[in-house]
């Protein structure tokens, strides 16, 4: 298939649109296919902002007018972060010029793909499945948003090798093929700054299963109407998450005990759903229960997902920076007993905070440390419900100030939780930077009591 791709691309003018992590990987892939071909690179950044590596045979289109170059190319490989509703992008889509890493990969990959999507839980579920497959000595690669860059896997000569992929809505947007095993964990409002509406966001997610055949499998969240309706429309074998049940302090599949909850190294309701999805995938592949159990027991939770940072000055600190929607924060504060201080807020994606505000009041959380911009919205939402809440509000503009404040106000024996319910992009590069700064300053002030005075 890669030879067909090479033939298709050889006489075309190719533009890489967006030169972040994925764009650079696309460049490496194309350079292997065409060592001397002139490739276009378009990015909003200036040449100074792009690392000064030596790229030969490149035509640069940088700065604010980078999209004006689209008309000069036959094939445009778009990075997921580039908005889809800019006029130049919409025109190029209409002309059939735009493709993506994920579309190229799905068109060319010869082995089977296990794809995972959902508003929350993708990374953990993908990593769990990969861990179980490796424990079972099944050949597999980890790719997509985590693991190895996907395009370079196309050069692999391995046969009968699974590719386990975390797939975001942006990666799914233009797909016309679906994974052989598709998993749709959940669906909540998000990315409403990127898509026109919730319907378009769900449509992108739906491509995880839309093109499956009768021989494929669809593991899905049966508690959500949108996903259940999608399941009714597709051709594959449907496996709802309820096929795994939690009872008697354990997870069961077909009345067979898979693992005791006390042996699960993950916290929270979402993670039970992630575990169910991974177990159902393993059962499709006829992996023995003892192997599934061993893999789950040995699984190391991913960073920034209800991650226990440590106990310092008799305060327990948890990092849940991945919580970029209110539903994730609601789960977090219900998963931990004794949350006294909650760090909230971030980039505004026009998401509704009413249910989160109600839950904060119901749980009687004493302190809220609020980042702009949504921190102000959450504050106002709480006051709409209760004009005189028994909550202490603190407005901050940096993680250092937030953590310093948390040390001063959190009661001994209680929990300080970072679970922002918002994206990070106004103050931080991404959720990882936000979480890492939280951990950095928690440990910094743990050793410097004088600075807290």
Residue pairs with C-beta under 8 A, 6 or more apart in sequence:
1 107
1 108
1 109
1 110
1 154
2 33
2 108
2 154
2 155
4 108
5 33
5 104
5 107
5 108
5 154
6 33
6 34
9 30
9 33
9 34
9 75
10 34
12 74
12 75
13 40
13 72
13 73
13 74
13 75
14 30
14 37
14 39
14 40
14 73
14 74
14 75
14 76
14 77
15 39
15 40
15 41
15 42
15 61
15 69
15 70
15 72
15 73
15 75
15 76
15 77
16 23
16 26
16 27
16 30
16 39
16 40
16 41
16 42
16 77
16 79
17 23
17 42
17 43
17 70
17 76
17 77
17 78
17 79
17 82
17 98
18 42
18 43
18 78
18 79
18 80
18 81
18 82
19 27
19 41
19 42
19 43
19 45
19 50
19 79
20 43
20 79
20 81
22 79
22 80
22 101
22 149
23 41
23 43
23 79
25 101
25 149
25 151
25 152
26 77
26 79
26 101
26 151
27 39
27 41
27 55
28 149
28 152
29 149
29 151
29 152
29 154
30 37
30 39
30 77
31 39
32 152
32 155
36 57
37 57
38 57
38 58
38 59
39 57
39 58
39 59
40 58
40 59
40 60
40 61
40 69
40 72
40 73
41 55
41 58
41 59
41 60
41 61
41 62
42 61
42 62
42 66
42 67
42 69
42 70
43 50
43 61
43 62
43 66
44 62
44 63
44 64
44 66
45 62
45 63
46 62
46 63
47 60
47 62
50 62
61 68
61 69
67 86
67 88
67 89
68 88
70 76
70 88
70 89
70 91
70 92
70 97
73 97
74 97
75 97
75 99
76 92
76 97
76 98
76 99
77 99
77 100
77 101
77 104
78 89
78 98
78 99
78 100
79 100
79 101
80 100
80 168
80 170
80 171
80 173
81 170
82 89
83 89
83 194
84 90
84 93
84 173
84 194
84 195
85 196
89 98
92 98
98 174
99 174
100 171
100 173
100 174
101 150
101 151
101 171
102 144
102 150
102 167
102 171
102 172
102 174
102 175
103 174
103 175
103 176
104 151
105 150
105 151
105 153
105 154
106 113
106 175
106 176
106 177
107 177
108 154
109 153
109 154
109 163
110 159
111 158
111 159
111 160
111 161
111 162
111 163
112 162
112 163
112 179
112 180
112 181
113 162
113 163
113 165
113 179
113 180
113 181
114 129
114 162
114 163
114 164
114 165
114 179
114 180
114 181
114 183
114 281
115 144
115 165
115 167
115 178
115 179
115 181
115 182
115 183
115 208
116 122
116 125
116 126
116 129
116 164
116 165
116 166
116 167
116 183
116 185
116 277
117 166
117 167
117 168
117 169
117 172
117 182
117 183
117 184
117 185
117 205
117 208
118 125
118 183
118 184
118 185
118 186
118 187
118 205
118 221
119 185
119 186
119 187
119 188
119 190
119 325
119 327
120 185
120 186
120 188
120 270
120 322
120 323
120 325
120 327
120 328
121 185
121 186
121 270
121 271
121 273
121 274
121 277
122 145
122 166
122 167
122 168
122 185
123 145
123 146
123 166
123 302
123 305
123 322
124 266
124 271
124 274
124 301
124 302
124 305
125 183
125 185
125 274
125 277
125 278
126 142
126 144
126 146
126 147
126 164
126 165
126 166
127 142
127 146
127 299
127 302
128 274
128 275
128 278
128 295
128 296
128 299
129 164
129 277
129 278
129 281
129 282
130 140
130 142
130 147
130 164
131 295
131 296
131 298
131 299
132 278
132 281
132 282
132 287
132 291
132 292
132 295
132 296
133 140
133 162
133 164
133 282
133 285
133 287
134 140
134 295
135 291
135 292
135 294
135 295
135 298
136 282
136 285
136 287
136 288
136 291
136 295
138 162
138 285
138 287
139 158
139 160
139 161
139 162
140 161
140 162
140 163
140 164
141 147
141 148
141 153
141 156
141 161
141 162
141 163
141 164
142 148
142 164
142 165
143 149
143 150
143 153
143 163
143 164
143 165
144 150
144 165
144 166
144 167
144 168
144 171
145 166
145 167
145 168
145 171
146 166
147 164
147 165
147 166
150 163
150 165
153 163
165 179
167 179
167 208
169 191
169 195
169 201
169 204
169 205
170 191
170 194
170 204
172 204
172 205
172 207
172 208
173 204
173 207
175 207
175 211
176 207
176 211
177 211
178 207
178 208
178 209
178 210
178 211
178 212
178 216
179 208
179 212
179 216
180 212
180 215
180 216
180 217
181 216
181 217
181 219
181 281
181 284
182 208
182 209
182 212
182 216
182 217
182 218
182 219
182 236
183 208
183 219
183 220
183 277
183 281
184 205
184 208
184 209
184 218
184 219
184 220
184 221
184 227
184 230
185 221
185 273
185 274
185 277
186 221
186 224
186 227
186 270
186 273
187 202
187 205
187 221
187 224
187 226
187 227
188 325
188 327
189 198
189 201
189 325
189 351
189 352
190 201
190 324
190 325
190 349
190 351
191 201
191 349
192 198
192 201
192 349
192 350
192 351
193 349
193 350
194 201
195 201
195 204
202 226
206 230
209 218
209 220
209 230
209 231
209 234
209 236
210 230
210 233
210 234
212 218
212 234
212 235
212 236
213 235
213 236
214 235
214 236
214 237
215 236
216 235
216 236
216 237
217 236
217 237
217 239
217 284
218 231
218 234
218 236
218 237
218 238
218 239
219 239
219 240
219 241
219 277
219 280
219 281
220 227
220 228
220 230
220 231
220 238
220 239
220 240
220 241
221 227
221 240
221 241
221 273
222 228
222 231
222 240
222 241
222 242
223 241
223 242
231 238
231 240
239 280
239 284
241 273
241 276
241 277
241 280
243 253
243 254
243 276
243 280
244 251
244 252
244 253
244 258
244 275
244 276
244 279
244 280
245 251
245 252
245 253
246 252
246 261
246 272
249 260
249 261
249 262
250 257
250 258
250 259
250 260
250 261
251 257
251 258
251 259
251 261
251 264
251 272
251 275
251 276
251 279
252 258
253 279
253 280
253 283
256 289
257 289
258 279
258 289
258 292
258 293
258 296
259 275
259 292
259 293
259 296
259 297
263 293
263 296
263 297
264 271
264 275
264 296
264 297
265 296
265 297
265 299
265 300
265 301
266 274
266 275
266 299
266 301
266 306
267 301
267 306
267 335
267 336
268 306
268 331
268 332
268 335
269 331
269 334
269 335
270 328
270 331
271 306
275 296
278 292
278 296
279 292
282 291
282 292
301 307
303 319
303 432
303 435
304 319
304 320
304 321
304 322
304 431
304 432
304 435
305 320
305 322
306 318
306 319
306 320
306 332
306 335
306 336
307 318
307 319
307 320
307 435
308 316
308 317
308 318
309 317
309 318
309 319
309 438
309 439
309 442
309 443
310 316
310 317
310 442
310 443
310 446
311 317
312 442
312 443
312 445
312 446
313 407
313 412
313 446
313 449
314 412
314 413
315 406
315 407
315 410
315 411
315 412
315 413
315 414
315 415
315 416
316 338
316 414
316 415
316 416
317 406
317 415
317 416
317 417
317 418
317 438
317 442
318 332
318 336
318 415
318 416
318 417
318 418
318 419
319 418
319 435
319 438
319 439
320 328
320 329
320 332
320 417
320 418
320 419
321 418
321 419
321 420
321 424
321 431
321 432
321 434
321 435
321 438
322 328
322 431
322 435
323 329
323 332
323 419
323 420
323 421
324 346
324 420
324 421
324 422
324 423
324 424
324 431
325 351
325 421
326 351
326 352
326 353
326 355
326 356
326 421
327 355
328 419
328 421
329 342
329 344
329 356
329 419
329 420
329 421
330 355
330 356
330 359
332 417
332 419
333 339
333 342
333 359
333 360
333 363
333 365
333 417
333 419
334 359
334 363
336 415
336 417
337 415
338 413
338 414
338 415
339 363
339 365
339 414
339 415
339 416
339 417
340 365
340 366
340 367
340 410
340 411
340 414
340 415
340 416
341 365
341 366
341 367
341 368
341 369
341 406
341 409
341 410
341 414
341 415
341 416
341 417
342 360
342 365
342 367
342 368
342 369
342 416
342 417
342 419
343 369
343 371
343 402
343 406
343 416
343 417
343 418
343 419
343 420
343 438
344 368
344 369
344 370
344 371
344 374
344 375
344 378
344 419
344 420
344 421
344 422
345 370
345 371
345 372
345 373
345 374
345 375
345 376
345 378
345 420
345 421
345 422
346 371
346 373
346 374
346 375
346 420
346 421
346 422
346 423
346 424
346 425
346 426
346 427
346 428
346 434
347 373
347 374
347 422
347 423
347 424
347 425
347 426
348 373
348 374
348 377
348 422
348 426
349 422
349 423
351 374
351 421
351 422
353 374
353 377
353 378
353 381
353 421
354 381
354 385
356 378
356 381
356 421
357 378
357 381
357 382
357 384
357 385
358 385
360 368
360 382
360 391
361 382
361 385
361 386
361 389
361 391
364 390
365 391
366 390
366 391
366 392
366 411
367 391
367 392
367 394
367 406
367 409
367 410
368 378
368 379
368 382
368 391
368 392
368 393
368 394
369 394
369 396
369 402
369 405
369 406
370 376
370 378
370 379
370 393
370 394
370 395
370 396
371 396
371 397
371 402
371 420
371 422
371 427
372 395
372 397
372 426
372 427
373 426
374 421
374 422
375 395
376 395
378 421
379 393
379 395
382 389
382 391
383 389
392 409
394 402
394 405
394 409
396 402
396 405
397 427
398 427
399 427
399 428
399 434
399 437
399 438
399 441
400 437
400 441
402 438
402 441
403 438
403 441
403 442
403 444
403 445
404 441
404 445
404 451
404 452
406 416
407 445
407 452
408 452
410 416
418 434
418 435
418 438
420 434
423 431
424 430
424 431
424 433
424 434
427 434
428 434
428 437
445 451
445 452
